[in-house]
Each structure stands twice: as structure tokens, then as C-alpha cells.
Amino acid sequence: GRTCLLLCLYGAWLNGVPGLSWARPDCSVAEEPKYEDGIKWTSLRHNGPAFPPPYERLPDNIKFYYNEETVTLNSEAEEVASLYAKMLDHALTKDETFCKNFFTDWKDTMSPEVKEVITALDQCDFREMAAYYKRTKTNEKVQQEFGYFFLDGHKQRIGNYNISPPSLFVGRNSPNRGKLKKKILPEDVTINCSEKEIPEPPPGHRWGQVQNNPAVIWLASWKESPPGKVKYMMPHASSKLMGEKDWKKYEVARSLKHHRDQIQEQYRKDWDSEDKSLRQRGVVLYLIDKFGFRVGNKTKEGMTANTFGCCSLRVKHVTLHEDQKGETKKVEFNFMGKSSVLYKKTVPVEEKVFRNLQQFKEEKGERGEADLFDQVNFQVLNMYLKDLKKGLTTKVFRTLNACITMEQQLKNLTDHHIKNKVSSFNEANRKVAELCNHQRTKTELHWFELQAQIAASRDELSLLKKKLERATQDSNTEELKKDVKRKEDELRKLDVKSRMEENKQLNLNSSKLYYIDPRIIVAWCIKWGIPVEEIYTEAQRDKFAWAIHMNNENFEF
């Protein structure tokens, strides 16, 4: 009964029913069509993406210098040089790979005359150009004609409608960092819309492709290279389509609870299989289910940063630890995960998982670079899961674990923070971020300096303790004891500082916005009298309007 009521309320919110249509911005009341399974819309109209204006050449008084001599660059080379000049204060302009890739791509844009003069990046002087761009503010007025689309008669906002101008690729730890991200033209763009509602391309151009596919929710797409990924122009987070997508994602995760026992029973059976591929599949599913691993995908050499997930782990990433009695079995994982974020944890595992991992490693011998799971990949896993339930993928396990953890942590922690309930929310959210390994990359110089300080202090403390052990009972002993005490106090302070920096590295927004069912949070807010505004920003409240207006304090994930 209550579930039906919630679905009715959600449908009313989507359809713009009087009294509820205010919950969805930019909507006009119209009768909602009845869709067949998989169909997202019957009518879709928009104006396509907004392209950046043409490059404007530098004023005559702004010079570029090579080997302290003025050089006049051709227009295309000057445009690419401007991208480097705008980043002159960025740490990446000191990065060897970044600079090498930039210079290679920049040379390709130079005229023969300029290419003959400029032969080394370290002789180039971009400082005057950089100063000019610091003084010049780019005009980024919102273009109303591109910011909205019409879906079955409803006017709704578009999330990302601007095509980015040319830039230098800054992918973290990617071998392609510094390469030129070239200008996107209308000929590179695929438009998705109604057959009779095709937007006009910019003068003198045509669209690369036009399609009428009501089974997808994106409005336009194009490939950015590097990194070679397709980018989509999507509805705004507050739109009907995105709200429905979020809702379905969490409903699939909720439904996994009913299949989890069956999946766990099967992967435990697989651990004993004579078929190695089944044993590997069983171990990988256990790690994803138990510890929230990302599935991982094997990538082509040189195409992306050297990052890993469960399926793409190598032998060197896994170290096995067993006590002398063989009672405690732990696995240490140490690898670069998504976005070049370090995953370093030691976790207890079941006996059969430990023995299978031991065998997989022994088969590879000393080949640390060999794939640990060489007979399983994310396609195999997802096909297996989809056979069990429609829409089920490995990512659903992370969503389920995040939601269950958040719900349980809120129940456990709120009682201890009655006077400051928001702090209990933050603690619960932190637990989920730790589970999902949602960290910001530790690239700041002070982080590395702090770790170096701690390492040096530990070495000094170790030397002092050895001196104290060797010292006889003379006048120097008391001084050595004082030195050891001072060094221990210094190390404790540095450790506290390090833990504070670790907390700053957790990315709490990732779990809150993409992994935790907002109905859990809204129900908690209602139960404890916390304004939703204390937890979600205005933009986030727009994104989760569907949850805010269909929930109550009794919701359980």
C-alpha cells in the first residue's frame, strides 16, 4: 500500500499534477504519454550544443618570445600556445610528460617558418601572454537558447550544453597529459531528437549524425580526444528523465537484497570448482560484494592512466598474510584505483578465498605484472549478473553496500549525537566514503612534505632509542631520555596532523550524491527534525526533488 502511494506521488511529480508540479522546476502541465518498456520520450526538441566563439588573436602589443627574440606565431599555433600560457602557474607545466606531449602537438600546428625557429620548449617565453590572459575575463553569459529542451511538451533544463573550447588534457597520471584536446566541430556531433525537430547547425556546417532514439535520454554526443571518451549533453539533474534514472538505480539496488543470498551461495560453490574461470569469478564477486571493489577493466597500453579495479588486478597488487598457526588470513591490496586514487587496505578473508588467491599467485610465479584474474573480465561478470536479474551489474553492489552502511551508521551514530545530529550524519557519510574509497588525490606538495617529515622523525627516533640502549649509566643517559621523549611528542603531533590531512582527502560528496539513496537521508531528516537544507545544497535539492517529495520518516532501504 505505502509503496503504491509512493509510486503514485512520484508519477504525479513527473506528470506535473497540480499541487505537486512546483516540485519540478521549469515544468508546464501536460498530459504524460504512456510509454512502452524502454521508451523514454515521444517528442524531444532542443537547439543542440553551444559552440565556443572563434579564437581571437592577441593584440599587437602582446608578444611571444623565443630565445629572447620576438616570434610571430601563425594563428593556429598562437591559439595552442595560449592554452599553455593560461596554465603557466600550474604544477603540470613543470611535468616532463605534460610538456613533452604539449610540445609535440604544438609543433603540428606551426607553420613551416615558425617550426624551423622553435625547436625547444624551455627557450619559449609565455609570460607576457599569461599576464594578458590573467587581465582578460572570458565572457561566459548563459545562452538561454541552448539551456533548455522540450520533452513531450515540458520545458526542462539542460545540464551541460556548452562544448568546451580547445584545451590541454590534464588527466591525472595519464600518459596523455599535456596533449591537445582539439576543437569540436558540428561535424563531430551526433544529435538525438524527434524526426521533425532537428536543430539548425551553425552556419556553414552540418551535424555529423542525426538520430531519433527514444530509448536513450541524452540529447547530443561527441568524442573528446584525448581521452577518447564520448561526452553527452544530458538533461539537468532536476529534470524528469534524470530523476527517474536515479530512482530506478536505487530501486535496482534495493531489489538486489532479494537475490544476494542466491548470488553468495553460488560464488561460494564456485570456489571449489574444477573450472578455474568459475573459481576466479567466485573470488572476484566475493571481493566486490564484501569490500565494495570497483569491477575494473583492462585498458590498452598507453591509452589511459595505469589504474586498476578488481578484474584488472595484477599479481604485485596483492600480498597474502597468514599467522603462524594458520588461523588468521588477511589480504593486503595496494594499487592505483579510479582517478589515480590509491587503494591500500588489509582485510580478513575467508579460508577458501585466501587459498584460491594463493593458487592464482603461485601459478604466475615471479611475474608481478601478470593479471591475477586472467580468465574473467567485467563483461563476463555483468552478463552473468544480468542473467540473474535484469539491470543488475557489478556497480549495483557498491550502491547497495553504500546504502546499507549509511542506513545502519545513521541508526548507530545518531543516538550518540542527539545535541549535534548533523555531525552524526557527517560521521556516517565518512564511513561510506571510506568503504567506497572516495578520496581526493593527494597531489598537494605539503602532503608529501608532511610524509617526508614523519619518515625522518621515525628514523631519528629509532636512532635515539638505539643510542639509549647502548648508553651506560652516565650523565648522557638522562639527556638521551629527554631527546627520545621530545622526538616521540613531535612524532605524535605529526601523526595527528597527518590524520587531519587524511580526513580532508575524503570526498564526501561522491557518496552522498551518487551512492546513497536520498530517501535514506530525507527520512532521517524528517525523523530527527533536521532541515534538508542542512544536508543538501539548493542544486542538490533540485537533483533529489523526487525523493524529498515522496518520502517519510518510515522509509527503509
WOLIN-V448385 format. One record per residue. N is the residue number from 1. D_LAST is the distance of its C-alpha to the last C-alpha in Angstrom with 1 decimal. Layout:
# WOLIN-V448385
((N/D_LAST) (N/D_LAST))
This chain:
# WOLIN-V448385
((1/16.3) (2/13.6) (3/12.0) (4/15.7) (5/16.3) (6/13.6) (7/15.1) (8/18.5) (9/17.9) (10/16.7) (11/19.8) (12/21.9) (13/21.0) (14/21.9) (15/25.1) (16/26.4) (17/26.6) (18/28.9) (19/27.1) (20/24.0) (21/25.9) (22/26.4) (23/22.8) (24/23.8) (25/26.9) (26/30.0) (27/29.3) (28/32.0) (29/31.4) (30/32.2) (31/31.3) (32/28.6) (33/29.8) (34/28.2) (35/27.3) (36/27.8) (37/25.1) (38/25.0) (39/27.1) (40/25.9) (41/29.0) (42/32.4) (43/34.2) (44/33.8) (45/36.4) (46/36.7) (47/39.5) (48/38.5) (49/38.0) (50/40.3) (51/42.7) (52/44.1) (53/47.7) (54/50.6) (55/51.6) (56/54.2) (57/56.9) (58/57.6) (59/60.4) (60/63.8) (61/63.9) (62/60.8) (63/62.0) (64/60.6) (65/62.7) (66/63.3) (67/65.4) (68/66.3) (69/67.7) (70/66.3) (71/64.9) (72/64.1) (73/61.0) (74/60.6) (75/57.9) (76/55.3) (77/55.9) (78/55.8) (79/52.4) (80/50.9) (81/52.8) (82/51.2) (83/47.7) (84/48.9) (85/50.7) (86/47.5) (87/45.9) (88/49.0) (89/47.4) (90/44.3) (91/44.2) (92/43.9) (93/47.5) (94/48.6) (95/46.6) (96/49.0) (97/46.8) (98/45.8) (99/49.5) (100/50.8) (101/48.4) (102/49.1) (103/52.9) (104/52.8) (105/51.1) (106/53.1) (107/56.3) (108/55.4) (109/55.5) (110/58.9) (111/62.1) (112/64.8) (113/66.7) (114/63.8) (115/62.6) (116/66.0) (117/65.9) (118/62.3) (119/62.0) (120/59.9) (121/56.8) (122/58.0) (123/61.1) (124/59.0) (125/58.8) (126/55.9) (127/56.2) (128/57.9) (129/55.3) (130/52.4) (131/54.0) (132/54.4) (133/50.8) (134/49.7) (135/51.9) (136/50.8) (137/47.5) (138/46.0) (139/45.6) (140/41.9) (141/41.9) (142/39.0) (143/40.5) (144/39.2) (145/40.4) (146/38.0) (147/34.9) (148/33.8) (149/33.4) (150/33.4) (151/30.8) (152/31.9) (153/33.7) (154/31.1) (155/32.2) (156/29.5) (157/29.7) (158/30.0) (159/28.3) (160/31.1) (161/34.3) (162/36.9) (163/38.3) (164/39.1) (165/42.8) (166/44.3) (167/43.2) (168/43.3) (169/40.4) (170/38.8) (171/36.2) (172/35.6) (173/37.7) (174/38.3) (175/41.8) (176/42.0) (177/41.7) (178/44.6) (179/45.1) (180/45.6) (181/42.8) (182/45.1) (183/45.2) (184/43.1) (185/45.3) (186/44.4) (187/45.7) (188/42.8) (189/40.2) (190/38.5) (191/37.7) (192/35.2) (193/36.0) (194/37.5) (195/40.8) (196/42.9) (197/41.1) (198/42.1) (199/42.4) (200/45.8) (201/46.0) (202/48.0) (203/51.7) (204/53.4) (205/50.2) (206/48.1) (207/44.5) (208/44.0) (209/42.2) (210/40.8) (211/38.2) (212/36.6) (213/33.2) (214/30.7) (215/28.1) (216/27.4) (217/26.5) (218/28.9) (219/32.1) (220/34.4) (221/34.5) (222/37.0) (223/37.5) (224/38.1) (225/40.3) (226/39.8) (227/37.1) (228/37.5) (229/34.0) (230/33.4) (231/32.3) (232/30.7) (233/31.2) (234/27.8) (235/26.7) (236/25.6) (237/22.0) (238/22.2) (239/23.5) (240/22.2) (241/22.2) (242/20.3) (243/17.6) (244/17.3) (245/17.2) (246/14.4) (247/12.3) (248/13.3) (249/12.6) (250/8.9) (251/9.0) (252/11.3) (253/9.2) (254/6.4) (255/9.8) (256/11.2) (257/9.7) (258/12.4) (259/15.1) (260/14.7) (261/17.0) (262/19.5) (263/19.5) (264/20.0) (265/22.7) (266/24.5) (267/24.6) (268/26.0) (269/28.7) (270/29.4) (271/30.5) (272/33.5) (273/34.5) (274/38.0) (275/36.7) (276/36.1) (277/33.9) (278/31.5) (279/31.6) (280/30.8) (281/27.9) (282/26.5) (283/27.0) (284/25.5) (285/22.3) (286/22.1) (287/22.6) (288/20.0) (289/17.4) (290/18.4) (291/19.4) (292/17.8) (293/21.2) (294/21.9) (295/23.6) (296/26.9) (297/29.7) (298/33.5) (299/35.4) (300/39.0) (301/41.3) (302/42.0) (303/39.5) (304/36.8) (305/36.1) (306/36.1) (307/32.3) (308/30.4) (309/27.1) (310/26.6) (311/28.7) (312/31.5) (313/32.0) (314/35.6) (315/37.3) (316/38.1) (317/34.5) (318/33.8) (319/35.6) (320/35.4) (321/36.0) (322/37.1) (323/38.7) (324/42.2) (325/41.1) (326/38.6) (327/35.8) (328/33.6) (329/32.6) (330/31.0) (331/30.8) (332/31.6) (333/30.3) (334/32.3) (335/32.1) (336/31.6) (337/28.2) (338/27.2) (339/29.3) (340/31.6) (341/29.2) (342/30.3) (343/27.9) (344/29.6) (345/27.9) (346/29.1) (347/26.6) (348/27.2) (349/26.9) (350/27.7) (351/31.4) (352/31.4) (353/29.5) (354/32.1) (355/35.0) (356/33.9) (357/33.6) (358/37.0) (359/38.5) (360/37.2) (361/38.7) (362/42.0) (363/42.5) (364/42.6) (365/45.0) (366/45.7) (367/44.3) (368/41.6) (369/41.0) (370/40.3) (371/36.9) (372/35.1) (373/33.2) (374/36.0) (375/34.9) (376/31.4) (377/29.9) (378/26.8) (379/28.2) (380/28.6) (381/25.1) (382/23.5) (383/25.9) (384/25.0) (385/21.2) (386/21.8) (387/24.0) (388/21.1) (389/18.8) (390/19.6) (391/18.1) (392/17.1) (393/18.6) (394/18.8) (395/17.1) (396/13.8) (397/13.9) (398/14.2) (399/11.3) (400/9.1) (401/11.0) (402/10.9) (403/7.2) (404/7.2) (405/10.6) (406/9.9) (407/7.5) (408/10.2) (409/13.0) (410/12.4) (411/12.6) (412/15.6) (413/17.4) (414/17.4) (415/19.6) (416/22.1) (417/22.4) (418/22.7) (419/25.6) (420/24.1) (421/20.4) (422/20.3) (423/21.7) (424/18.8) (425/16.5) (426/19.0) (427/19.1) (428/15.4) (429/15.7) (430/18.9) (431/17.3) (432/15.1) (433/18.3) (434/20.2) (435/17.9) (436/18.3) (437/21.9) (438/21.7) (439/25.3) (440/28.1) (441/31.2) (442/33.7) (443/36.6) (444/38.1) (445/41.6) (446/41.0) (447/38.2) (448/40.7) (449/43.5) (450/41.3) (451/40.6) (452/44.3) (453/45.2) (454/43.0) (455/44.6) (456/48.0) (457/47.5) (458/46.4) (459/49.5) (460/51.7) (461/50.3) (462/50.8) (463/54.4) (464/55.1) (465/53.9) (466/56.1) (467/59.0) (468/58.4) (469/58.5) (470/61.8) (471/63.3) (472/65.9) (473/66.3) (474/68.0) (475/67.4) (476/65.0) (477/62.4) (478/61.3) (479/60.9) (480/58.8) (481/56.6) (482/56.1) (483/55.4) (484/52.7) (485/51.1) (486/51.2) (487/49.6) (488/46.9) (489/46.1) (490/46.1) (491/43.8) (492/41.3) (493/41.3) (494/40.8) (495/37.9) (496/36.2) (497/37.0) (498/35.5) (499/32.2) (500/32.1) (501/32.7) (502/30.0) (503/27.5) (504/28.9) (505/28.3) (506/24.5) (507/23.0) (508/20.1) (509/19.9) (510/19.0) (511/15.7) (512/14.9) (513/16.1) (514/15.3) (515/12.6) (516/9.9) (517/7.8) (518/10.0) (519/8.0) (520/6.7) (521/10.5) (522/11.8) (523/10.2) (524/11.7) (525/14.8) (526/15.3) (527/14.9) (528/17.5) (529/19.6) (530/19.3) (531/20.6) (532/18.3) (533/21.7) (534/21.5) (535/18.7) (536/19.2) (537/22.7) (538/24.1) (539/23.7) (540/20.0) (541/19.5) (542/21.3) (543/19.1) (544/15.9) (545/17.7) (546/15.7) (547/12.5) (548/14.9) (549/16.5) (550/13.9) (551/11.6) (552/12.1) (553/11.6) (554/9.9) (555/6.6) (556/3.8) (557/0.0))
